[in-house]
Amino acid sequence: MVHPFDPISDAELQLTSQLIKDATKGPEKPHFIQIDRLDPPKKDMIRYLEAERTGKPLPHISRMTYVYYYIGLDFYKALVNVSYGHVITNQKQPKGVIGPLIAEDIQEIEQLATTHPIVKAEIEKLKLPSHVRVVCDPWMNGTDSKEDRMLIQCYMYLANAAHPESNHYSLPLKFSPVFECLTKKFVRMDYLPGGADETVTETQAWDEFPFVEYHPDLNGETILPLKPLIVQQPEGPSFNVDGHKISWQGWEFFVIPTAREGFAIYDIHFKGRSVVYRLSLSEMTVPYGDPRAPFHRKQAFDLGDCGFGATGNSLALGCDCLGVIKYMDCRRVNTSGDSVLIPNTVCLHEQDGGLLYKHTNYRTNVPVIARRREFVVQTIATVANYEYMLNIIFDQAGEIRIHVRATGILSTMPLDKDVTVPWGTNVGPRVMAAYHQHMLSFRIDPAVDGYENTVVFDDVIRMEKNTKLNPYNVGFVTERTVVEKPGYVEQSPFTNRSYKIINENKINPISKKPVAYKIMMPARQMLLADEDSYNNKRAQFATQQVWVTKYRDNELYAAGEFTNQSQTDTGLGVWARRDENVRNDDPVVWATLGFTHIPRVEDFPVMPVEAHEIALVPFGFFDKNPALSVPQSTQSFNKSQYFPESGAESSCCKSNL
């Protein structure tokens, strides 16, 4: 039986597209952009999940899909009931609302950018040798004014014609054609500055200089010897999979691949108690700090403009994930309305996370020691030049860790000889990588021991000086503030401000305070673009680290549903301004993980991973350490070996237990 949380099936996707085709009048066919399942209504799902847990009859919940498509230049959104096979709504979107990009359109533009007569004429001016080819990186246009056409900015590069993996990002060119995405019409030719100001020049013959290559066939490096380090689980994994429901070490939850978010995790329980209803990456924007045209428009919304699932990697055994791996697939639609399978976009596996806890009784020299086993849900998306690795990691002590890694290749700009600029780093001969930011919004729909939750923040402050209680002026306490209305919470690193989701209706018998989960995230620089800029207006979520809104169905995306060439933020920029109660109600927390990337030379030609984290940690949720049930770590279990020179026989894992 299909579960209401289950991802969209081939049959559901094909039915959705066929119903739209059947409903389309006139000679033009639908040009599909995105189809996926719609989240079931939360109130209905809570009743369903309760019936599922108690063995009662399951209520019917219809399977719904959404579809984005074009008829000519008109953009439509439809909702379809695939359980009963009918279109519920089918609405033309207002002028200026532009849909996401799709792979087939981008591939056509990429080919057009090197074959269109105007572009070919520009390429001729380079007088290239036969061993060099021209490569195009199509980019979403971004926003600096009102523009109703879906435009693609084509950044042009050179690469080694003798090898398909040559790094074109090391040789950017100074011209950039712009095309209409849907009609494929040429719009204009932009010329790119290469100096320390906005001055541009006509295309000149290429002055040959070396490529900076990363591929092992081309980089000229001698590979260092490395012996295998093999992750084996001879008795199999410690997790179970039932459809899309995962059980592991007291955790239960559903992992659902999606075209836009990559995956979402639902109905998270630990040791029989609810923690989170829904957890996902909601949006990511990457604004660049180069002020010169057309680079000032470089601002990607990687989920809203492209989709993390639609650009997901097919993860490979022994490469992206180690151990015993369970894979899940993603599906997307192509422009014709057919289902496209992207296999293995999500991997599930266990990993060793070092020590979970240890204590040695110095009187007896007897340790207790447990190793931290982690369960990982991972996806990796390639959005043109960058790779993003999203890991949701569960441990045995009730922690959920959001772990993000950025890698791939820097997006580069041309640079004149012997020039440096204050908004970028020279990473190769005549190539610059501009400063930029990665601003990720994670949507946390909490269920901390139930669905009536409250968001608070605690500051650590000094006690009043020179009092009878504090005569030596060393005391400090916490001061709690309750979030009553939607909005944001300011960062305050010098008061050690911490954010918590509490359940005021459930009191911990030990602490005598409401049970809680703490959101652990260090203070970070937020969006640098001025509040009057389009970069800021389109991504209000990126201006603050923590937002709180009241739950409403289908409010899932921090910058709004349609981000491509958007003028304003239709997500948190609207929802966080409502005058409504969020205390002891159904709040949603939006956590912004931001990192400002000042590129290093060492980030090129391929970038070592840069890692950032948010953690959800039980804080007075349990009455003691919930990991005491984890087996003690022993040599007989772990089977480690001495370095060949060592002959010692002692073990650090001795225990009388």
Buried (B, 14 or more C-beta within 10 A) or exposed (E): EEBBBBBBBEEBBBBBBEBBBEEBEEEEBBBBBBBBBBBBBBEBBBBBBEEBEEEEEBEEBBBBBBBBBBBEBEBBBBBBBBEEEEBBEBEEBEEBBBBBBBBBBBEBBBEBBBEBEEBEEBBEEBEBEEEBBBBBBBBBBBBBEEBEBBBBBBBBBBBBBEBEEBBBBBBBBBBBBBBBBBEBEBBEBBBBBBBBEEEBEEBEEBEEBEBBBBBEEBBEEEEEEEEEEEEEEEEEBEBEBEEBBBBBBBBBBBBBBBBBBBBBBBBBBBBEBBBBBBBBBBBBBBBBBBEBBBBBBBBBBBBBBBBBBBBBBBBEEEEBBBBBBBBBBBBBBBBEBEBBEBEBBBBBBBBEBEEBBEEEEEEEEEBBBBBBBBBBBBBBBBBBBBBBBBBBBBBBBBBBBBBBBBBBBBBBBBBBEEEEBEBBBBBBEBBBBBBBBBBBBBBBBBBBBEBBBBBBBBBBEEEEEEEEEBEEEEEEEEEEEEBBBBBBBEBEEEBEBBBBBBBBEBEBEEEEEBBBBBBBBEEBEBBBBEEEBBBBBBBBBBBBBBBBBBBEEEBBBBBBBBBBBBBBBBBBBBBBEEEEEBBBBBBBBBBBBBBBBEBBEEBBBBBEEBEBBBBBBBBBBBEEBBBEEBEEBBEEEEEEEEEEEEEEEEEEBEEEE
